[in-house]
């Protein structure tokens, strides 16, 4: 056999086809009667015809794996990508921008076209050995899509699998002076089974003690299914109504609601849309607190950036535009996300129907509830909903405002209920929130207020509990109002000052209660320390003050241990001191152990010493305390 033939065989073994021009194959090496055509393997970089799953990189960004049809474009037998309407839409090509002839051709069922036939400014590079297709398409021809968008028909439901999570705790206490002991235990269970598109879930717990036998209490059992077309999840069985617009409530029935996990990260939460006009090809940079969030090159003309990731920071965006002629323009965009604020054009919904259930799973009144949230623009979002049940009706309406003066959230509620025996109640409630970041002083401010205009306002959960025969209506003492104001101040170095004031009052009570709290936190090298001073005015007029000191220090070269301590004292004569030492061992920190001591003064004074040991493994975590 000639050297040329040996090189061809080695090239095929390495996964390459036709590496050397003019490669010759000896047909005698094939089995008798073989009908394989070897001519196409004698050409360099030969590509066969057929459907292949290729990694597609569009404008230097990987957008996923797609099935691409490779079709022979001439008599040479060389195949090239052929694009049908579905593939072009997945690539994000705006078909309305195509010439009339390609648009008409793509409408025909099962038709596809080579890239040059589309008459667009684009190029392609097929690396068949790596099963990779690189495309460069003029961005003006593409629809704007989130950075990490993946079409839902490419999602995989996963394999059939089951799991069991459990938590078992057994506690035994000995009283040496009284010569007695007591035992009690707890088992928490969470199990699931995934089969196809359905997810089966169950939660429950069992409690036991030396005074009563163990009893298993089922918590919630449900089956769920994703609805990708609506970015939602369907739940059948036990669940919870969303606590966004209304207060959350447990039910047994069905629920269909938006699941943000199905959305690209660039569509979750709130972030403003950045708009502007570039005079030339310009470099666009977007920063928040000096951190670069986005950078891209924009063509001359209007631009729009609507896929910024939601930031946990509440601070304005700094937008910089560097033109090709060297000029630089800057402007600021407010970014103060209020609760229930959404991106421009984004929406969320929650719909449930069934019967209310209490903590023990006992059923209550049936109901239907629905809520909707809608982002209008960078400044304003709206939300609303309704709750309908027998003898109960409630509605909600509100908005969220993003402004230079902070983020405001306001929701108004109205409810009316029939309590039986000819009694009825109705009332209104208000929920308000505000937060602001003052960049000049590094100050974070926030405030909240909930208020009921009378005792006749019932949330659905309160109404359901009142309607149960085991509940007495005169036991209900709803909150009339509750307000809180918080200030967080960064200090030079690593110090931080925290101030908080809160107050509230319940219907039928006296003067209500008030609470003030000031805290200072800092660190000295590895030592972290803090001080908190609080004062509480109770409903009976009594004032109680308390001072707490904390400190924490990592130990060891690899900081696998720590020593922490806390001391507190109040004006009623109570005092408590706690010291804890803990450490980990093992290559992956699978072992943990520690000692803690406590000394307490006052009416419940005493001292104690505890030792604990923890072992973590792939099958669970085992811990013991003595």
Secondary structure, 3 states (H helix, E strand, C coil): CCHHHHHHHHHHHCCCCCCCCCCCCCHHHCCCCCCCCCHHHHCCCCCCCEEEEEEEEECCEEEEEEEEEEEECCCCCCEEEEECHHHHHHHCECHHHCCHHHHHHHHCCCCCECHHHHCCCEEEEEECCCCEEEEEECHHHECCCCCCCCCHHHCCCCCCEEEEEEEEEEEEEEECCCCEEEEEEEEEEEEEEEECCEEEEEEEEEEEECCEEEEEEEEEEEEEEEEHHHCEEEEEEEEECCCCCCCCCEEEEEEEEECHHHCCHHHCCCCCCEEEEECCCEEEEEEECCEEEEEEEECCEEEEECCCCCCCCCCCEEEEEECCCCCEEEEEECCCCCCCCCCCCCEEEEEEEEEEECCCCCEEEEEEEEEEEEECCCCEEEEEEEEEECCEEEEEEEEEEEECCEEEEEEEEEEEEEEECCEEEEEEEEEEEEEEEECCCCEEEEEEEEEECCCCCCCHHHHHHHHCCCCCHHHCCCEEEEEEEEEEEECCCCCEEEEEEEEEEECCCCCCEEEEEEEEEEEECCEEEEEEEEEEECCCCCEEEEEEEEEEEEECCCCCEEEEEEEEEECCCCEEEEEEEEEEECCCCCEEEEEEEEEEECCCCEEEEEEEEEEEECCEEEEEEC
